[in-house]
């Protein structure tokens, strides 16, 4: 079941670096399939996602998710 969230894109310079989405309420999401169109620091986005059950990951930050749909939002 997909969930929706609004937030901002951020690059995390940890453990080799990765793209993330910080939700409006502070949620920390780590997309495993971050679309190239969203890889812009500070971009406001709305995504639909599903949590990912990872067997093993070197990155110990946020919740791993798969993005199922997305769009960018106008800056406010």
Z-matrix of the N, CA and C atoms (Angstrom, degrees):
N
C 1 1.440
C 2 1.528 1 109.37
N 3 1.316 2 116.42 1 127.52
C 4 1.467 3 121.49 2 -179.15
C 5 1.520 4 111.79 3 -79.19
N 6 1.323 5 114.28 4 148.74
C 7 1.463 6 122.47 5 174.60
C 8 1.523 7 107.19 6 -118.00
N 9 1.338 8 117.37 7 160.19
C 10 1.461 9 122.16 8 177.54
C 11 1.515 10 109.85 9 -119.94
N 12 1.332 11 114.97 10 149.13
C 13 1.459 12 120.29 11 177.57
C 14 1.525 13 109.31 12 -153.97
N 15 1.325 14 115.75 13 146.41
C 16 1.462 15 122.08 14 170.69
C 17 1.516 16 107.01 15 -107.01
N 18 1.332 17 115.53 16 142.37
C 19 1.450 18 118.86 17 179.91
C 20 1.510 19 112.01 18 -173.38
N 21 1.337 20 115.09 19 -163.75
C 22 1.463 21 121.55 20 -179.34
C 23 1.520 22 109.80 21 -125.04
N 24 1.323 23 114.50 22 144.87
C 25 1.455 24 121.49 23 178.22
C 26 1.526 25 108.60 24 -79.57
N 27 1.320 26 116.07 25 137.95
C 28 1.467 27 121.25 26 177.60
C 29 1.525 28 109.26 27 -142.51
N 30 1.336 29 115.91 28 141.91
C 31 1.460 30 120.65 29 173.83
C 32 1.518 31 107.41 30 -93.71
N 33 1.319 32 115.96 31 125.73
C 34 1.464 33 121.95 32 179.15
C 35 1.525 34 107.98 33 -98.98
N 36 1.307 35 116.68 34 118.74
C 37 1.459 36 121.53 35 -178.59
C 38 1.530 37 109.85 36 -91.50
N 39 1.322 38 115.32 37 57.19
C 40 1.460 39 123.14 38 -179.75
C 41 1.521 40 108.72 39 -125.54
N 42 1.303 41 116.78 40 147.55
C 43 1.464 42 122.03 41 171.16
C 44 1.527 43 112.66 42 45.93
N 45 1.327 44 117.17 43 45.85
C 46 1.453 45 121.25 44 178.42
C 47 1.516 46 113.64 45 95.14
N 48 1.321 47 118.02 46 -11.75
C 49 1.463 48 122.58 47 177.11
C 50 1.516 49 113.21 48 88.18
N 51 1.339 50 115.82 49 141.41
C 52 1.464 51 121.41 50 178.20
C 53 1.526 52 109.10 51 -163.89
N 54 1.328 53 115.98 52 158.72
C 55 1.459 54 122.60 53 177.36
C 56 1.518 55 109.66 54 -88.03
N 57 1.329 56 115.07 55 145.58
C 58 1.458 57 120.39 56 -178.93
C 59 1.523 58 110.09 57 -140.86
N 60 1.323 59 115.00 58 170.65
C 61 1.458 60 121.75 59 172.42
C 62 1.522 61 106.97 60 -127.64
N 63 1.327 62 115.01 61 125.77
C 64 1.461 63 121.56 62 177.64
C 65 1.524 64 106.89 63 -102.32
N 66 1.320 65 116.56 64 115.82
C 67 1.458 66 121.43 65 -178.22
C 68 1.518 67 112.51 66 -69.41
N 69 1.322 68 115.67 67 162.20
C 70 1.466 69 122.12 68 -179.34
C 71 1.529 70 111.96 69 -59.43
N 72 1.335 71 117.15 70 -24.87
C 73 1.468 72 121.50 71 179.42
C 74 1.529 73 111.86 72 -103.15
N 75 1.345 74 116.55 73 15.36
C 76 1.457 75 120.66 74 177.39
C 77 1.519 76 115.35 75 91.55
N 78 1.328 77 118.35 76 3.94
C 79 1.460 78 120.90 77 178.78
C 80 1.528 79 109.57 78 -60.36
N 81 1.318 80 117.11 79 144.25
C 82 1.459 81 122.43 80 179.97
C 83 1.522 82 108.90 81 -116.09
N 84 1.339 83 115.50 82 109.94
C 85 1.462 84 120.79 83 -179.76
C 86 1.519 85 109.65 84 -113.25
N 87 1.326 86 115.28 85 139.18
C 88 1.462 87 122.53 86 179.10
C 89 1.524 88 108.82 87 -120.35
N 90 1.354 89 117.00 88 90.89
C 91 1.464 90 119.62 89 -179.16
C 92 1.527 91 111.79 90 -64.17
N 93 1.319 92 115.91 91 133.93
C 94 1.465 93 120.54 92 176.78
C 95 1.526 94 110.37 93 -87.00
N 96 1.336 95 116.90 94 -9.35
C 97 1.462 96 122.08 95 -179.36
C 98 1.529 97 110.34 96 -133.73
N 99 1.335 98 117.56 97 50.18
C 100 1.464 99 121.53 98 -175.62
C 101 1.529 100 110.42 99 -61.74
N 102 1.338 101 118.10 100 117.41
C 103 1.469 102 120.66 101 179.41
C 104 1.533 103 111.27 102 -64.73
N 105 1.321 104 116.76 103 143.59
C 106 1.469 105 121.57 104 179.18
C 107 1.523 106 111.15 105 -55.73
N 108 1.341 107 117.41 106 -36.21
C 109 1.466 108 121.54 107 -177.81
C 110 1.526 109 112.50 108 -62.06
N 111 1.322 110 118.16 109 -21.57
C 112 1.463 111 121.66 110 -177.76
C 113 1.526 112 113.44 111 -96.91
N 114 1.308 113 117.78 112 -4.84
C 115 1.466 114 120.83 113 -175.37
C 116 1.528 115 111.58 114 -80.62
N 117 1.340 116 114.80 115 64.10
C 118 1.463 117 122.59 116 177.74
C 119 1.522 118 107.63 117 -133.49
N 120 1.316 119 116.35 118 116.56
C 121 1.464 120 121.42 119 -178.88
C 122 1.523 121 111.14 120 -53.31
N 123 1.325 122 116.66 121 127.38
C 124 1.458 123 122.22 122 176.27
C 125 1.518 124 115.99 123 83.50
N 126 1.337 125 118.28 124 -1.39
C 127 1.467 126 120.45 125 -179.62
C 128 1.525 127 110.40 126 -63.09
N 129 1.332 128 116.02 127 134.59
C 130 1.466 129 121.31 128 176.35
C 131 1.525 130 108.03 129 -84.97
N 132 1.332 131 116.32 130 128.91
C 133 1.463 132 120.84 131 -175.10
C 134 1.526 133 111.23 132 -137.72
N 135 1.318 134 114.47 133 160.92
C 136 1.459 135 121.57 134 167.20
C 137 1.518 136 105.51 135 -127.60
N 138 1.328 137 116.21 136 127.96
C 139 1.463 138 119.70 137 -178.77
C 140 1.524 139 110.44 138 -127.77
N 141 1.313 140 113.81 139 153.83
C 142 1.462 141 121.80 140 165.34
C 143 1.520 142 104.80 141 -106.48
N 144 1.322 143 116.90 142 139.33
C 145 1.462 144 119.39 143 -175.20
C 146 1.520 145 111.21 144 -150.47
N 147 1.333 146 113.48 145 164.47
C 148 1.465 147 121.58 146 172.54
C 149 1.522 148 108.11 147 -127.39
N 150 1.329 149 117.41 148 137.93
C 151 1.467 150 119.81 149 175.34
C 152 1.531 151 110.53 150 -61.87
N 153 1.318 152 115.98 151 147.69
C 154 1.459 153 122.51 152 179.21
C 155 1.520 154 108.12 153 -110.95
N 156 1.308 155 116.13 154 133.12
C 157 1.465 156 121.14 155 173.14
C 158 1.521 157 106.89 156 -91.97
N 159 1.320 158 116.51 157 102.00
C 160 1.458 159 120.48 158 -179.14
C 161 1.522 160 110.15 159 -89.61
N 162 1.324 161 115.43 160 139.14
C 163 1.457 162 119.18 161 175.39
C 164 1.524 163 109.95 162 -75.50
N 165 1.347 164 115.78 163 -41.90
C 166 1.452 165 119.70 164 -178.32
C 167 1.525 166 108.51 165 -157.22
N 168 1.317 167 116.45 166 139.36
C 169 1.456 168 121.20 167 176.45
C 170 1.521 169 108.61 168 -147.69
N 171 1.328 170 115.64 169 144.27
C 172 1.458 171 120.09 170 176.14
C 173 1.525 172 110.64 171 -80.61
N 174 1.331 173 117.15 172 -15.90
C 175 1.463 174 121.33 173 -176.27
C 176 1.520 175 109.61 174 -93.22
N 177 1.314 176 115.55 175 117.98
C 178 1.464 177 121.42 176 -178.52
C 179 1.526 178 109.09 177 -106.68
N 180 1.328 179 116.26 178 61.06
C 181 1.463 180 121.09 179 -177.71
C 182 1.519 181 108.66 180 -145.83
N 183 1.305 182 117.55 181 131.55
C 184 1.462 183 122.49 182 172.53
C 185 1.519 184 114.64 183 63.75
N 186 1.318 185 113.69 184 -177.27
C 187 1.463 186 121.77 185 179.15
C 188 1.526 187 108.95 186 -98.07
N 189 1.322 188 116.95 187 126.91
C 190 1.460 189 121.13 188 176.52
C 191 1.526 190 108.83 189 -71.01
N 192 1.353 191 115.75 190 131.45
C 193 1.462 192 120.81 191 -178.73
C 194 1.521 193 110.17 192 -138.88
N 195 1.332 194 115.25 193 158.53
C 196 1.454 195 122.89 194 170.53
C 197 1.519 196 107.11 195 -109.07
N 198 1.335 197 117.23 196 124.36
C 199 1.460 198 121.32 197 177.88
C 200 1.521 199 108.33 198 -78.39
N 201 1.340 200 116.80 199 127.61
C 202 1.465 201 121.49 200 179.81
C 203 1.525 202 111.99 201 -104.29
N 204 1.330 203 118.13 202 -21.82
C 205 1.469 204 123.42 203 176.49
C 206 1.524 205 107.35 204 -162.11
N 207 1.347 206 116.15 205 154.13
C 208 1.463 207 119.09 206 179.91
C 209 1.515 208 110.65 207 -158.82
N 210 1.322 209 115.52 208 159.69
C 211 1.457 210 122.31 209 165.60
C 212 1.523 211 108.78 210 -156.67
N 213 1.327 212 114.38 211 153.18
C 214 1.454 213 119.51 212 179.17
C 215 1.525 214 109.20 213 -86.30
N 216 1.316 215 115.91 214 151.90
C 217 1.459 216 122.53 215 -179.69
C 218 1.522 217 109.17 216 -110.28
N 219 1.304 218 116.77 217 152.48
C 220 1.464 219 121.23 218 177.31
C 221 1.521 220 109.35 219 -68.01
N 222 1.332 221 117.22 220 141.37
C 223 1.468 222 119.41 221 176.22
C 224 1.525 223 109.94 222 -60.81
N 225 1.326 224 115.46 223 145.17
C 226 1.469 225 118.69 224 -178.19
C 227 1.491 226 111.94 225 -113.89
